[in-house]
Amino acid sequence: MAVLDVRGSCSFADYFLVCTGDSERQLNAIWEAILDALKARDVRALHKEGVGSGWLLADYGAVVVHVLAPHEREFYQLESLWEDAIAVLRIQ
């Protein structure tokens, strides 16, 4: 998991949360846990997409959540794409 501060290089968000799940079940569990935790705090996504695609995305305005399967995370390499971002938190 990584939390990236993209304020210096991105015009549409301040932070990216990037997570990986090793199976469809794990992707969905991570996804639901994030959505449920924020919903419990009355924070709702502006937009959600990607169910069943290996890349789930939830846009919360200042924060964009990416939950990816390993293949998609390796292929798209969001951390490299946003290499100017500051890593706020990284858990391997």
N, C-alpha and C positions, 0 to 999 in steps of 0.2 A: 504494500500500500504506500502511496505517496500523496502528500498534500503539497501542491505547488502554488506559490504566490506568482501569479501571472500579470499582476497589475502593470508592470513595466513594459509588457510586450503584447497585451491583449486588450482590445477595446470593449469586449462584451462580457467579461467576467473578471473577478478579482482573484479567485482561487479555483483550482481544479483538485478534485479528490479522485485518485486513480487507484482502483482495486482490481485484483485478479481472483477469479474462482476457477477451480480445476475441473468442475463438472457443471452440467446444466443445473443440477440440484443446488450446488454450492453458489452458483451465480444468482439464482433466484432467492436463496436464503440471504445472501448479502444484500441484494436489492431490496427485498421486503423489510429487512431489519433497518436499513437506512431510511426508507420511506416511512415506515411505522414510527421510528424514533422522532423524526422531524414532524410528522403529522400529530403526534402526541403533544408536541410543543406548538401546535397550530401553525406550522410552517408547511406550505404546500408548494409543490413543484409548479413552475410556470408551463413546463413542457416535459413530457416523457416519451421515449421511443426506444425501439430496439428489442422488444421482448422476443426471445427465440432466435436472435441473430448472433449471439456471441459478444455483442457490445450493447450494453444497456446505458442509456444516458438520461439524466434528470437535470433539468436546468432550473436552478433556484435563484436566478438573477446574478447575484454576486458570486455564487458558488455553482460550479457545474460538476456533477458526479458522473464518473465513468466507471462502469463495472464491466471488465473484459475477460474473455476466455484467454488462456495463455497464447494461443495462435494469433488472435487479434491484437493482443498487447504487444507481442513481438513484431508483428507486421506493421502496425501503425506507429509504434514507438513514440507515444505522446511526449514522454520526457525529453526525447531528442528533438522532436518537432518544436517544442517550447523550451529550447536549451537556455534561453535567457531567463527563464523562471527561476525563482529562488525556492529551493527545497525547504519547506517549513518542517516537514516530518517525513521520514522514510522508514518503513518497517519491512524487513525482508522475510 
